[in-house]
Amino acid sequence: MPGSGVTFQHVWKRFSRSERHNALRDLVPAVFARAVSASSSLERDEFWALRDVSFEVRRGEALGIIGPNGAGKSTALKLLTRIMRPTKGVCELRGRIGALIEISAGFHQDLSGRENVFLQGAVMGMKRAEIARKFDEIVEFSGISEFIDTPVKRYSSGMNARLGFSIAAHLDPEVLIIDEVLSVGDYAFQQKAYDRIQEIASRDIIVVLVSHNLERVSQLCSQAILLSQGQAVQTGPVDDVIAGYVQVAGDSHSQTDSAPIRYDRLERTSLQDVPSGGWLTFTLSGTVLDAARVPETAGIGVVVRAMSSGSPLFSLNSNAIDAMIPASPTFVAEVELQMNVTPGMYRLQAVVRDRRTNRILQRGPWTSVKVSGTTVSTGIVQMNPRISFREPGSRQP
């Protein structure tokens, strides 16, 4: 794959909130204004979806694009796949592109799944004989063989996603571009799809992935870029960018005076990865707003969630372990948690809990935790399995 690569250099993309023109007298001035305006200024009712964004991806690299909704992630992918053109800057892809950025993956709705496989292959520049050699593998991977001759307009969103990904991932792409669409399929297919992406990335193929699943991004990508309001906030090693994203999100928490205490800071004792089964230590600094209410109503709480799913794995109320908040104006709590979870990314958030009902009164700061190491099992928790064998009929020692 000589010369394959992705270049995104000082790219700007401008949109109008209302592109419709009801009369020629409205259209002509609009076209003229666009023609004479090559600067970065905006006309009325316009906004920048991307502002001076740059990155480069070479062979064998996988780039994750992360950020909140509306950050410009999908716009970047549509520019990469030439669905749109940048207002300013250079957007260049070299190599055969496999893209999955919408559920239908560009399918012709009146054609069957079979016909769309050959159509998409032709769009990618493949000969019919090449597509035919891959056809059975594509259909088997998608798991929709019994519907392959059905028009895709009859497909469910999950079936569209399955076939679309199978085409993009099996027709020998040199650059594979994938949006969050993989979240449409069922869990088993998602896992199979991500396994396929890992296989592709290991073969010196370029991968650009947009996802809100930070754990998947961490597993699949070596580099990442964080977008926010159309700008590149941070670029670099994937775990550093994820940590920066989570920290920014964690700092944006809101607190009110309805609880008798307020958190001022959550600070990890060590910023290094925590080995599976190892101890995580951190401090919670806070202010007592109403000392009279503290003994009856307030407890320090901690919630640990898996970033991949957002599911809570552990919840703590300090009152349950007889750790009482002091009545002094300020406090510092030192917390230790044994991370008996499988390797992955986790979110740890401080909360204020009601002593009697255990209800969360207020959510405080949070941070990311990467649990490292290897495990012989899969799942959420680390149970340190032990297995021994004995001869049939013999007694257990």
C-alpha positions as CSV (number, residue, x, y, z in Angstrom):
1,M,0.0,0.0,0.0
2,P,2.6,2.6,-1.0
3,G,1.5,6.1,-0.4
4,S,-1.6,5.4,1.6
5,G,-2.4,8.0,4.3
6,V,-4.7,10.7,5.7
7,T,-3.9,14.4,5.8
8,F,-6.2,16.9,7.5
9,Q,-4.4,20.3,7.4
10,H,-5.9,23.5,8.8
11,V,-9.4,22.5,7.8
12,W,-12.4,24.8,8.3
13,K,-16.0,23.9,7.5
14,R,-18.7,26.5,7.4
15,F,-22.5,25.7,7.5
16,S,-25.5,27.9,7.3
17,R,-28.4,27.2,9.7
18,S,-30.7,27.9,6.7
19,E,-29.4,27.0,3.3
20,R,-32.8,27.3,1.5
21,H,-33.4,30.1,-0.9
22,N,-37.0,30.7,-1.9
23,A,-36.3,33.0,-4.9
24,L,-33.6,33.8,-7.4
25,R,-33.2,37.3,-5.8
26,D,-32.2,35.5,-2.6
27,L,-29.9,33.0,-4.2
28,V,-27.8,35.4,-6.4
29,P,-26.6,37.6,-3.5
30,A,-25.9,34.5,-1.4
31,V,-23.7,32.9,-4.1
32,F,-21.9,36.3,-4.7
33,A,-21.2,36.7,-1.0
34,R,-19.7,33.2,-0.8
35,A,-17.6,33.8,-3.9
36,V,-16.0,37.0,-2.6
37,S,-15.6,35.8,1.0
38,A,-12.5,33.6,1.4
39,S,-11.8,34.8,4.9
40,S,-12.7,33.1,8.2
41,S,-15.5,35.6,8.9
42,L,-19.1,34.5,9.1
43,E,-22.2,35.8,7.5
44,R,-25.5,36.1,9.4
45,D,-27.0,32.7,10.2
46,E,-23.7,30.8,9.6
47,F,-21.5,28.9,12.0
48,W,-18.2,26.9,11.9
49,A,-18.6,23.2,12.3
50,L,-14.8,22.8,12.2
51,R,-12.2,25.5,12.9
52,D,-8.6,25.1,11.9
53,V,-8.3,21.3,12.6
54,S,-5.2,19.4,11.7
55,F,-4.1,15.8,12.0
56,E,-2.3,13.1,10.1
57,V,-2.6,9.3,10.1
58,R,0.0,7.0,8.5
59,R,0.0,3.3,7.6
60,G,-0.4,1.1,10.6
61,E,-1.9,3.8,12.8
62,A,-5.4,4.0,14.2
63,L,-6.8,7.4,15.2
64,G,-9.7,7.9,17.5
65,I,-11.8,11.1,17.2
66,I,-13.6,11.8,20.4
67,G,-15.6,14.7,21.9
68,P,-19.1,15.7,23.1
69,N,-22.1,15.8,20.8
70,G,-21.9,18.6,18.3
71,A,-18.1,18.8,18.5
72,G,-17.6,18.2,14.7
73,K,-16.6,14.6,14.7
74,S,-19.1,13.4,12.0
75,T,-18.4,16.5,9.9
76,A,-14.7,15.5,9.9
77,L,-15.5,12.0,8.7
78,K,-17.8,13.3,5.9
79,L,-14.9,15.5,4.7
80,L,-12.6,12.6,4.8
81,T,-14.9,10.5,2.7
82,R,-15.5,13.4,0.3
83,I,-19.2,13.6,1.0
84,M,-18.5,17.3,1.7
85,R,-15.7,19.7,0.8
86,P,-13.8,21.9,3.3
87,T,-14.4,25.6,3.2
88,K,-10.7,26.1,3.8
89,G,-7.7,23.8,4.2
90,V,-6.5,20.5,2.8
91,C,-8.3,17.2,3.3
92,E,-6.6,14.4,1.5
93,L,-6.8,10.6,1.5
94,R,-4.5,8.3,-0.4
95,G,-5.5,4.6,-0.9
96,R,-8.6,2.5,-1.2
97,I,-11.2,3.7,1.2
98,G,-13.7,1.6,3.1
99,A,-16.2,3.8,5.0
100,L,-19.1,3.3,7.3
101,I,-20.4,6.6,8.5
102,E,-24.2,6.1,8.1
103,I,-26.4,3.2,8.9
104,S,-27.2,2.5,5.2
105,A,-23.5,2.9,4.3
106,G,-24.6,4.5,1.0
107,F,-26.8,1.7,-0.1
108,H,-29.2,2.0,-3.0
109,Q,-32.5,1.3,-1.2
110,D,-34.2,-0.5,-4.1
111,L,-31.3,-2.9,-4.7
112,S,-30.9,-6.2,-2.8
113,G,-28.1,-6.8,-0.3
114,R,-26.3,-8.8,-2.9
115,E,-26.5,-6.1,-5.5
116,N,-25.3,-3.5,-3.0
117,V,-22.2,-5.5,-2.1
118,F,-21.1,-5.4,-5.8
119,L,-22.2,-1.7,-6.1
120,Q,-20.1,-0.7,-3.0
121,G,-17.1,-2.7,-4.2
122,A,-17.3,-0.9,-7.6
123,V,-17.4,2.5,-5.8
124,M,-14.3,1.5,-4.0
125,G,-12.6,0.8,-7.3
126,M,-12.6,-3.0,-7.2
127,K,-13.2,-5.3,-10.1
128,R,-16.2,-7.6,-10.1
129,A,-13.9,-10.7,-9.8
130,E,-12.3,-9.3,-6.7
131,I,-15.7,-8.6,-5.1
132,A,-17.0,-12.1,-6.1
133,R,-14.0,-13.7,-4.3
134,K,-14.9,-11.9,-1.1
135,F,-18.7,-12.2,-1.4
136,D,-19.3,-15.4,0.7
137,E,-17.0,-14.1,3.5
138,I,-18.9,-10.7,3.6
139,V,-22.3,-12.4,3.8
140,E,-21.2,-14.9,6.4
141,F,-19.7,-12.2,8.6
142,S,-22.8,-10.1,8.4
143,G,-25.1,-12.9,9.5
144,I,-27.9,-12.0,7.2
145,S,-27.5,-14.6,4.5
146,E,-31.2,-15.4,4.3
147,F,-32.0,-11.8,3.5
148,I,-29.1,-11.1,1.0
149,D,-31.5,-11.1,-2.0
150,T,-34.0,-8.8,-0.2
151,P,-34.1,-5.1,-1.1
152,V,-32.2,-3.2,1.6
153,K,-35.2,-0.9,2.1
154,R,-36.7,-3.8,4.0
155,Y,-33.7,-4.2,6.3
156,S,-33.8,-3.1,9.9
157,S,-31.2,-0.5,11.0
158,G,-29.2,-3.4,12.6
159,M,-29.2,-5.4,9.4
160,N,-28.0,-2.3,7.5
161,A,-25.2,-1.8,10.0
162,R,-24.1,-5.4,9.8
163,L,-23.9,-5.6,6.0
164,G,-22.4,-2.1,5.7
165,F,-19.6,-2.9,8.1
166,S,-19.0,-6.3,6.5
167,I,-18.5,-4.7,3.1
168,A,-16.3,-1.9,4.4
169,A,-14.1,-4.3,6.4
170,H,-13.7,-7.1,3.9
171,L,-13.1,-5.5,0.5
172,D,-9.4,-4.9,1.3
173,P,-9.5,-1.2,2.3
174,E,-6.3,0.7,2.7
175,V,-8.1,3.3,4.8
176,L,-11.1,2.3,7.0
177,I,-13.3,5.1,8.3
178,I,-16.0,4.2,10.9
179,D,-18.5,6.4,12.7
180,E,-20.5,5.6,15.9
181,V,-22.9,3.6,13.8
182,L,-21.5,0.3,15.2
183,S,-23.5,1.0,18.3
184,V,-26.6,0.1,16.3
185,G,-25.9,-3.6,16.1
186,D,-26.4,-6.1,18.9
187,Y,-23.7,-6.8,21.5
188,A,-22.4,-10.0,19.8
189,F,-22.0,-8.2,16.4
190,Q,-20.4,-5.2,18.0
191,Q,-17.8,-7.4,19.6
192,K,-17.2,-9.2,16.4
193,A,-16.9,-5.9,14.5
194,Y,-14.3,-4.5,17.0
195,D,-12.3,-7.7,16.8
196,R,-12.3,-7.3,13.0
197,I,-11.1,-3.7,13.4
198,Q,-8.3,-4.8,15.6
199,E,-7.3,-7.4,13.0
200,I,-7.3,-4.7,10.3
201,A,-5.2,-2.3,12.3
202,S,-2.6,-5.0,12.9
203,R,-2.1,-5.3,9.1
204,D,-0.7,-1.8,8.5
205,I,-4.1,-0.5,7.4
206,I,-5.1,3.0,8.5
207,V,-8.2,3.2,10.8
208,V,-10.1,6.4,11.7
209,L,-12.7,5.8,14.3
210,V,-15.3,8.1,15.9
211,S,-16.9,6.7,19.1
212,H,-18.3,7.7,22.4
213,N,-17.1,4.3,23.8
214,L,-13.8,5.5,25.3
215,E,-12.8,2.0,26.3
216,R,-13.0,0.8,22.7
217,V,-11.1,3.9,21.5
218,S,-8.4,3.1,24.0
219,Q,-8.2,-0.5,22.9
220,L,-8.2,0.1,19.2
221,C,-6.3,3.4,18.7
222,S,-2.8,4.5,19.3
223,Q,-3.5,8.2,18.8
224,A,-6.5,10.4,19.4
225,I,-7.8,13.9,18.8
226,L,-10.3,15.6,21.1
227,L,-12.8,18.0,19.4
228,S,-14.9,20.5,21.1
229,Q,-17.1,23.1,19.4
230,G,-15.3,22.4,16.1
231,Q,-11.8,22.9,17.4
232,A,-9.0,20.5,18.2
233,V,-8.6,20.8,22.0
234,Q,-5.9,18.0,22.4
235,T,-4.0,15.6,20.2
236,G,-1.6,12.9,21.1
237,P,-1.3,9.4,22.7
238,V,-4.8,7.9,23.0
239,D,-4.8,7.5,26.8
240,D,-3.6,11.0,27.4
241,V,-6.3,12.5,25.2
242,I,-9.0,10.3,26.9
243,A,-7.8,11.4,30.3
244,G,-7.9,15.0,29.3
245,Y,-11.4,14.6,27.9
246,V,-12.7,12.9,31.0
247,Q,-11.0,15.5,33.3
248,V,-12.6,18.4,31.4
249,A,-16.0,16.7,31.6
250,G,-15.5,16.0,35.3
251,D,-14.6,19.6,36.0
252,S,-17.9,20.7,34.5
253,H,-20.0,19.2,37.3
254,S,-22.6,21.5,38.9
255,Q,-23.1,21.7,42.7
256,T,-25.8,23.5,44.6
257,D,-26.2,24.5,48.3
258,S,-28.9,21.9,48.8
259,A,-26.4,19.5,50.4
260,P,-24.7,20.4,53.7
261,I,-21.2,19.9,52.1
262,R,-19.6,20.9,48.8
263,Y,-16.6,19.2,47.1
264,D,-13.8,21.5,46.2
265,R,-11.4,19.0,44.6
266,L,-10.8,15.3,43.7
267,E,-7.1,14.5,43.4
268,R,-5.5,11.1,42.7
269,T,-2.5,10.3,44.7
270,S,-0.9,8.7,41.6
271,L,-1.7,9.4,38.0
272,Q,-0.2,6.1,36.8
273,D,-2.3,3.2,35.7
274,V,-3.7,0.9,38.4
275,P,-3.0,-2.8,37.9
276,S,-6.1,-5.1,38.1
277,G,-6.5,-6.0,41.7
278,G,-4.3,-3.1,42.8
279,W,-5.2,-0.1,45.1
280,L,-6.4,3.2,43.8
281,T,-5.9,6.1,46.3
282,F,-7.2,9.6,46.1
283,T,-8.2,12.6,48.2
284,L,-11.5,14.5,48.4
285,S,-11.3,18.1,49.6
286,G,-14.5,19.9,50.6
287,T,-16.3,22.6,52.5
288,V,-18.9,22.1,55.3
289,L,-21.8,24.4,54.5
290,D,-24.1,23.4,57.3
291,A,-22.4,21.6,60.2
292,A,-25.7,21.1,62.0
293,R,-27.1,19.0,59.1
294,V,-24.0,16.9,58.4
295,P,-24.3,14.2,61.2
296,E,-27.9,13.3,60.2
297,T,-28.0,13.8,56.4
298,A,-24.7,13.7,54.7
299,G,-22.1,11.1,53.7
300,I,-19.2,11.0,51.3
301,G,-20.1,8.9,48.4
302,V,-18.1,7.4,45.5
303,V,-19.5,5.8,42.3
304,V,-17.4,3.7,39.9
305,R,-18.7,3.2,36.4
306,A,-17.4,1.3,33.4
307,M,-16.7,3.8,30.6
308,S,-17.7,1.3,27.9
309,S,-21.3,1.1,29.1
310,G,-21.7,3.7,31.8
311,S,-23.0,1.0,34.1
312,P,-22.3,1.5,37.9
313,L,-20.0,-1.2,39.3
314,F,-19.6,0.1,42.8
315,S,-21.1,2.6,45.1
316,L,-19.9,3.7,48.5
317,N,-21.5,5.7,51.4
318,S,-19.0,6.7,54.0
319,N,-21.6,6.3,56.8
320,A,-21.8,2.6,56.0
321,I,-18.2,2.1,57.1
322,D,-18.4,4.5,60.0
323,A,-16.4,7.3,58.4
324,M,-18.0,10.5,59.6
325,I,-17.5,13.9,58.1
326,P,-15.9,16.3,60.7
327,A,-17.8,19.4,61.7
328,S,-14.8,21.6,60.9
329,P,-15.2,24.2,58.1
330,T,-13.1,22.2,55.6
331,F,-12.2,18.6,55.3
332,V,-9.9,16.3,53.4
333,A,-10.9,12.6,53.0
334,E,-8.3,10.0,51.9
335,V,-10.0,7.2,50.1
336,E,-8.7,3.8,49.0
337,L,-10.4,1.4,46.6
338,Q,-9.2,-2.0,45.5
339,M,-9.8,-2.2,41.8
340,N,-10.9,-5.8,41.4
341,V,-12.0,-5.2,37.9
342,T,-10.8,-6.3,34.5
343,P,-8.4,-4.1,32.5
344,G,-10.2,-1.1,30.9
345,M,-11.3,2.5,31.4
346,Y,-13.4,3.5,34.4
347,R,-14.9,6.7,35.7
348,L,-14.8,7.5,39.4
349,Q,-17.2,10.2,40.7
350,A,-17.6,11.8,44.1
351,V,-21.2,12.2,45.3
352,V,-22.9,13.4,48.5
353,R,-25.4,10.8,49.8
354,D,-28.3,11.1,52.3
355,R,-27.3,9.2,55.5
356,R,-30.7,7.7,56.0
357,T,-32.0,6.9,52.5
358,N,-28.6,6.6,50.6
359,R,-30.1,8.8,47.9
360,I,-27.6,11.0,46.0
361,L,-28.1,14.6,47.1
362,Q,-25.4,16.0,44.8
363,R,-22.8,15.0,42.2
364,G,-19.3,16.2,42.5
365,P,-16.0,16.0,40.5
366,W,-14.9,12.9,38.7
367,T,-11.9,11.5,37.0
368,S,-10.8,8.6,34.8
369,V,-9.0,5.5,35.9
370,K,-7.2,3.1,33.6
371,V,-6.9,-0.4,35.0
372,S,-4.0,-2.2,33.3
373,G,-2.7,-5.8,33.2
374,T,-3.9,-9.0,31.7
375,T,-6.6,-11.3,32.7
376,V,-7.5,-14.9,31.8
377,S,-11.2,-14.1,31.8
378,T,-13.6,-11.5,30.3
379,G,-16.4,-9.6,32.0
380,I,-16.4,-6.7,34.5
381,V,-14.9,-7.9,37.8
382,Q,-11.7,-9.6,38.4
383,M,-12.4,-12.8,40.4
384,N,-8.9,-14.3,40.3
385,P,-10.0,-17.7,39.0
386,R,-8.3,-20.9,40.1
387,I,-8.8,-24.3,38.4
388,S,-7.4,-27.7,39.3
389,F,-7.9,-31.1,37.7
390,R,-8.2,-34.5,39.3
391,E,-8.8,-38.0,38.0
392,P,-12.4,-39.2,37.6
393,G,-13.5,-41.0,40.7
394,S,-10.8,-39.6,42.9
395,R,-11.7,-37.5,45.9
396,Q,-11.0,-33.8,46.1
397,P,-7.9,-33.1,48.2
